[in-house]
Amino acid sequence: MGVTARDMEERQRRTLQMAEKLVESTMAGRDASHDAAHAFRVRDLALSLAMEEGLDNHSLEIVEIAALLHDIGDYKYSKDLVEDTSIVENFLNEEGLEESKRHKILGIIKGMGFKNEVAQIFCGDSSLEFGVVQDADRLDAIGAIGIARCFTYGGSKNRILHDPKIPPRQNLSKENYINKSENQTTINHFHEKLFKLKDMMKTEAGRKRAEKRHIFMVDFIEEFYEEWNGRT
C-alpha cells in the first residue's frame, strides 16, 4: 500500500512541529530582534502573503518551512560573520523532505539577505515562494515592529543611538554592510537599509502592506529628529 494523502498530511504536521522546536532551541538566548518570535511572525506573514498571492498547498509548505528556518544560520550571530545553513540542511535531510523541496527551501534561505541585494548578487530564485518569504522578513523589519527590533539590536551591540557627525553610509558594498566594526549608529540604519525596503518588495501583497509600515517609520524618524534637536 502506497503513501496516502493522510500520511502526507501527518508527515507535514510533524515536520512543522519539529521545525518550530528547532527554531526555539537554536534561537534561544538571542536578543529580541532575531529571536524565535521573529521567525514565527515571519512565518505568519509569509503564509498570509502567500494565500493572498494564490499559492497552492505544495508551495505553502515550502513557504512555511523556509520562513520558520530562515534566520537559524544568520551571519550576525556567528563568530566569523559567515552564514551557516548546515543546521537547516541536516534538519531537512532528517525529516526526509523530497530533494526538490529541500533544494527550494535552502535556495530561498540563502538568497534572502539584504546584503546580497546591496552587492547586486542574483539569488537565482524569482519565484513567488521566494518573494513572499523575503517580503515577510522585510515587513517585520519596518513599521512599529521594525523600529522596536532596530533599537533592540543596536542596544545589544552597544551602538550609538544617534550622532549628527556620523552621516549614513552611501553606496554600501556587501563588505561594508557586514562589517560591524565601522562607525555606525542605530538611526543611520533607517537610512542605510530600512527606508529602502518598501521599494524592494517582490510581491503585490508585500508592497501594499509595506506602504503603511514605511509611512509610520518615516513619521517616527522625523519626530525623533525634532525631539533630538529640542524643537518639540
N, C-alpha and C positions, 0 to 999 in steps of 0.2 A: 504494500500500500504506500502511495506517494505522500509527499508533504501536502497537507490540506491548508485551506485558507485560514482555518482556526489555528493551526500550528504556526503559520507565518505571523499572525497577529500576536500570539503568545510570545514568540521569539522577539518581535519588535518591542513589545512592552517590557520584556526582561532587559533588552539592550538599553532602552531608555532609562530604566531604573538604575542599571549599573553605571550608565554614563553620569547620571545625577550624583551617585555616590562618589564616582571618580572626581567629579568637579569639587564636591565638598571636601574631599580628603586632600587633593593636590593643591587647592587654592586656599586652604585654611592658613591663617596666620598672615596673609597679605593685608595691606591697608585696604580700606573700603572702596578705593577707586577701581580695583581689579580683583574683587573677591567673588565668591560663588554667587552672591546676589546679582552682581553684574551679569554673569553668564546666564542666569535664569531670566533676567529681564530681556537680554538679547534674544534668548530662545523664544520668549513670548512675543516680542516684537516681530521677529523673523517669521513666525508662524502666521501672525496676523497679516503681515505684508504679503506673504506667500498666498494666503487664501484670497486676499484682495486682488492679487495678480492672476488668480485662477490656476495655480499649480495643483497637480493631482497628488494622490496619496503616496505614490512612489517618490515623488520629489519632496513631499512634506517630511518623509523620514530622513532624507539626506539633509534637508534644511535644519531639522531639529537637532540632529546629532552634531552637525558642523557648528551650529550656533552654540550649543552647550559646551563643546570642547575647544572652541576657537582660541581661548587665552591660556590654556594649560601650559603651553611651552613659551609664553610671552618672554621675549628677549629682555625686557626691562627688569625681570625678576631672576635672571640667570647671572652667574658670576662673570661670564665673559661677554655679556650683551649679545649673545647668539641665540637665535630662535631654535628651540628643540622640540621636534614633533615625535620623538621616539615613544613617549608615554602613550600618545594618541595612537600611533601606528600599532603598538603592541596590543592596546585595548581592542582596536578594530579587528585585528587578527584573532585574538582570543574569543571574541564574540561571534566569529565565523561569518562576518558580512561578506557578501559577494565581492569579488575583486573590483567590479565596475563601481560599486558603491564606495568601497574603501578609497579607490583612486579619486573619485569625485569629491568625497569629504575632505581628503588631505589636500587636494588641489584648491578647494575653497579656503581652507585654513591658511595655507601657505601664501595665498595671493591677497589676503585681506588688508594687510597693513598699510597705513598712510605712508610709511617710509618708502614703500615700493612705488607709489604714485609720485612722491617727491622726486624720486630718481627716474621716473617715467619707465619703470620696468613693467612690461606686459605680463600679466599674471597667467595668461593662457586660458582664461575662463571668462567668457562673456555671457554665460547662461543666466537665466532668471534665478536659479538656485543660488548662484554666487551673488547676484545682485541683491537679493532680499537679505541674505545673511550679512553682507558688508553694510548695506544700508541700515539694518537694525543696530549693528555695532556702532555706527556713526551717529545714529539718532540718540543712542544712550550717552554720547559724548557731548551733546549740545542741549540747550534748554535748561530747565531747573536742575535736572539730574546731572547734566554735563557740568554746570557751574560747581555743584557740590563735589563732584568727582575731581574736577581740576584743582580745587583748593585742597582737597584731601590728599591728592598725590603730591602737590607742591609742598604741603606741610610735612609729609612723610620723608621728603628729601631735604628738609630744612631750606627750601628755596626762598629767595627774597620775594616778598609779596609784590612790590612794585618799586621801581627806581626810574624816574624820568631820564636819568643819564644813560640808561641801558635801553637802546631802541630795539624794537623787534627785528629779528634777523630776516634779511631778504634773500631770495633765490637760494633757498636751502638745498644742499645736497643731502643724499642719504646719510653720509658720514657725519655731516654737521648735525643733522636731526637726531641721530642716535647718540652722538657724543654728549653725555650728561655733565661733563666737566666744564663745558663752556659757561660763561656768564649768562644766566637765564633768569627770568622772573616768571611768576605764575601768570601775571596779567599779560605778559608778552605771548604766552601760549595761545591766548584767544586770537591774536593777530596772526601768529605763525601757523596755526592749524585750525582751530575751532570755527572761526568765521568763514573758512574756505569750504567746510564740509557740505553746506547746503547745496552748493553748485556741483558737488561731486557725487550726488546721489545717482544710482544706476536705474532705479525704477520709478514709475509714475507715483506709486503709492508712497514711496520713500520721500519723493520731492514734496508731495502735499504735506506730509507731517513735518518735514524739516522746516518749512516756511514759518510756522508758528513758533517753533523752538528757537529758530535763528533770531526772530524779532525780539523774543523775550531776553535772549542773551545780549543782543546789541543794546537794548534799553538798560540792562543791568550794568554793562561796562560804562555807558555814558553817565549813569548815576554814580558809579564808582569814582570816575574822574572828577565829577562835580564835588563829591564829598572829600576826595583826597586834596583838592585844591582849596577847600574851605569855602566853596561858593554856595553850598546848600546845607 
